[in-house]
Amino acid sequence: MAAIAQFPAESLFTLCTDAWTQPWWDAAREHRLTAPCCEDCGRFRMPPTPFCPHCRSQRLRWPTLSGRGTLFSYTVVTRAVIPAMENCIPYVPALVDLDDAPGARLTTAIVGVPIDAIAIGAAVTVVFEDRSDGVVVPRFTLATA
């Protein structure tokens, strides 16, 4: 039986936001995927930053995205670096190109599928992890899963 991709326990992650990342987390809480788009040049970017790397504008809009993407890269973590991660192995950190946000490559995790089914170039779709502390974390799974 193939190992199923999962993600580390919520006890290993504490959310810290600022004015530039709060809209991302607010959308996630509503089970919406979004990415910052520059109001002046129209380019998307991830992660959210105070200045557009292309035109230096600080004006942003946060459109709702489809949640579809393409797996750009990933790795499989099979060894815990700290004891608290032992029950989280294996997990699959990944980079996803968002279909309707050109230029926005999201660092995320692939979850809920056999690891041997994961491949670069695969179509992926967002799933939301509702944590007990009220934080909602977007993850991705194979679109065919």
N, C-alpha and C positions, 0 to 999 in steps of 0.2 A: 504494500500500500504506500502510495506516494505521500510525502509530508505535505501538510496544508500550510500555506503562507498565513502568518498571523502577525500581530504587532505587539510590542512590549506593553506590559501592564500600565494602567494610567498612573500608578504610584511613581513611575519613573519620569513623568512629564508634568511640569507646572506651567500653566499659561501665563505669560507676561505680554501685555499689549501696550501699544502707544497710539497716538492719533493716526499714524500711517497704517497700522495693521488692524485696528479695531473694526473697520467696515468688513474686512475679510471674515473675522470671527463672528460678527453679527449675522452675516449672510449664512455662514455655516450653521449657526444656531437655528436658522429657519430652513435648513436643509437645501440651501442654494449655494451653488458654486459661482464664484465671481473672481475677477482679476482687475487690478487697477489699469485704467486706460487714460492716457494723457488727453486732456481736453484740447490742448493746442495742436499737437502733431498727430494724435490718433493712434499712437503706438501703445501696445500692452507691455506690461513688465511684471515679473515676479522675481524676487519678493517685492512687496510694496516698499517704496523708498520715498524720501521727502522730495527728491528732484528727479524729473525725467532724465534718463541718461542720454537722450537724443537732443532735447531742446531746452533742458533745465527748468521747464515749467513745474509749478507745484499744483496746478489745477488738475483734478482727477474726477473721473466718473467711474462707477462700479457696476457695470452691466451684469445681469444674470446670464450665465453661460449654460450650455447644454449639458455639461458634465462628461462629454466624450473627449477622448484623446488618443494619443499613440504613445506606446512605451518607447522612450528614447534610449534608456539605459537602466540597468538594475544590477544588484548583487544579492547574494544569498548569505545571510549571517547565520553561521552554524555553531558559533562559539560565544558564550556569554563573557563579556568583558568585566562584568561585576556579578556577584552572586544573585542579586535581585532579578537578573535577567534570565536565569536558568530556565524558568518555566515559560519563557517567551520564544525560545529557539524552536524552529528556525523563523526568521522574519526576512522580508524582502524590501529594503529601501530602494526607491526608484525615482527616475526623472520622467515626467510625462509632458509631452507637448500637447497643449490644449487646442482642440480643433477650431474653436471659434474665438481664439485669442492669440493670433499669430505673434510669435516672439516671447510668449509667456510659457516658460518651462517650469513646471511645478515639482518641487521635491516632496515626495509623498511615500507611501508604502503600498505594495500590492498585497491584498488579503483575500482569504476565502477560496483559494483555488490550489490545486496541486502544483507544487513548485516546478515539477517537470513539464507543466503545460505553459509556463511563462516563457515568452520569447520577445526579443527586441523587435519592434515594428508591430506588435500585437495591438489590436483595438482594445481600449480600456474604457471603463465607465465609473463614475464616482459612486461611492457608497459612504454613508455617514455613520460614524461611531458616536453614539450618545453616551457620554460618560456620566458616572454617578455624581460628579462635582458640577454638572451643568454645562461643561464644555462639550462642544460637538466638533469632531475632527474629521475632515474629509480624507478618505482613503480611496484607493481604486481597486477594481477587480477586472478580470477579463470580460470583455463585452459579451462573449458567448457563454459566460458562466451562468 
